């Protein structure tokens, strides 16, 4: 989904055409490499045994829906067809294919049987549709407007990405369509653990809600921390956890159409914000990593994640967060190379911890860092190679703060506004 948001941001800034196609019965196109047998479908014959009593089965020559290997075989067949047409498969994301340069450039992104193609020349895109239609039966859905639950609205000033219909359906299914809205996704005074409260009688309801909310975080950075925190109690949810989910749903009621705005006049420079909350988990005492990454003014990637080990200091927790942010930016730099967008300037990472910045820039702090895993130190190589530059920022301007702790509504609104998160459906 990060690749999809990156593709949308680039096509919006460069004013490329973006089309969507859907493959009919995609899995039926796959070829089987091994012998697969299937029981006779009900009603095909009066008996599933022949005259000698031997049980009859069907031998499959092509892939069908329901086989474990169906998706793999379909993807293999599609990949071979695209490579035959001159496409190159990205090493950073195997679902991304590119071809051509300048005005003849085409980027193609695959999600099972849904395909997005973009490029500056609309005629070349239509020719590609015709070519694919000769090999697979497909539906040309025109300009990209609705994709995997995402609603995409275009204007001359930019592009807006939201999941409004998905949010409204979620509220309606759970009876929150007429509730009183909450101002923040999580009460800052709330401290959830795995001991307080009674166990839920029906935990599957809680797990289903968290699963739906996790998909909603793909366009809602404002609820990412709350959903990440609540998802840690899915094995044995309790009443306080369900109350927190109810509070989150009431927050969604206040702004169901909130989403990401990608300005058309944005630059192509990568910059990120990295932060951590030291020993924030009351159960494991592990820290929380949070980051958000922009392409110019377009927010394309963000994450909240509990760190795998316990940090001995806040500086160590921040340093681990910097390593995670650097990994994401490095991957995005590889993707931008596939889109033929060179990065002439260093990618900026804003951090509000001076000690972590000094550890990254100065390798002499051996006593403080000798217990940290070696893979965290690769950020020093990126700084020496001039691909990453760390920039100090004050804590009140640290946008990644929204991904490490529950914030008051005023502070959260300030941060999300700077992330270009808006609700175009709400009155001004």
Phi, psi and omega in degrees: 000333175294321177297322177297315180293324176295317178299317180294320180295316181293314180296329178288317181292318182273359180059044176277159174276141181230120182241159179233137176229153181231129181274128178283130177047057188302316186294340180286350179275348184287146177258137180271136179261354180226168179282127179230130180243149184228141176295152181297135177296146180301134178089355181292317176224168178289332181219148178265018176233147177274188184295336180270359179091002179284136181287132181270143176221166177257134173264124184272133174259338179231160179289149176227167177292139180108343177281146179294327184269005185299311183295321180294317181292324177294316181295323177296318180294317180293318180300317179297321180293320181289320178295324177295332178275004176099008180279153174249134180274131181292139175278342180275329178213112187290350178269001180254130178233140181227155179205144173083180179219160176051237184289341180263009183289140177225133172244132183233126181241130187247134168227095184057257181251003176260128185232135175246130176236141181216153180174168183283339185251111183292330181292321179293324178295319179292324176296321178295320176301316180296319180295316179292328180292334178287336180260325180228142175286125185222165175246124175275113185266004176077207181299141182292116179232329182216121186216114175055039180090354179268132175260126186241118179244130182247146174213173181294335182272343180165195183232141180239129183241124181211172175231051187296311181297321178297318180293316180297322178293322178296317179293320181292319182295333183252009174076028181250013185291336180245018184279169177279126184292151172259157185272338182224151181293334179211138178293124180301339180276354183283128175234103184270141173219185184258018183240322185284144177089168180268150177294143180289140179291328181234081183293340181297328178297317178297316182293322177295320178296317180296321178299319178291322180290327177299321178291330180290335180292349180293339176232004182235082178296339183290338181254005186298313182295317182299315181292320178298319180295316182289331181289347180283353182243025184289336182290324180214073183290148180237174185300319177299328179292318178293325176295323178293323176296319178298320177297320180294319178295324177292329175293319178296328179300328181287337181210068182292336182264013182291140182199197185257135176253122178255106181293144180285338182263023182284158176275183180245027184267131179278134174211146183223160176239130183236136181206164175211157176243110190291129175051043186282336182281118182289344182271309185256348184061026174272156180273165180246128176267137176219136175209159172218142186233136182244146164255098190068245177255010183260119178282118186242340182210139175205158182200146168236127183207138175286135182290148187289337181231166179277130179269139182280344181208165177294328178295319178295319178298318178294323180294320176294323176295321177298321179296319179294320179294320179296321178299316180294318180293321178299317178297319179294327176295323176295319179296320179295329174295322177294327176278005178059043177242101181288146176254097183279339180251159177293146173283135182266138171236120181267127182226140183258015179241109183295325181297318179295322178296318179294321178297321181289325183271336187236107184279016181268354181280061187290318184297329183274341189237004186291343180266354182279139181302148185295331183293340178287338185276000182292347177297331178295321178296321179294324177291318179293329179279359179063031174261339179231141175227127179270133182234126177289146180217147179290154185296327181285350177252007181278103183293331181290354177299332180290347181255006182239344182201157174288129184252153171299158186299321181294315180293318180297319179297321178298315181292315182294328176297320178291338175276003183064040175262117185223167172240098184287350181271344181275149179293147181291000000 
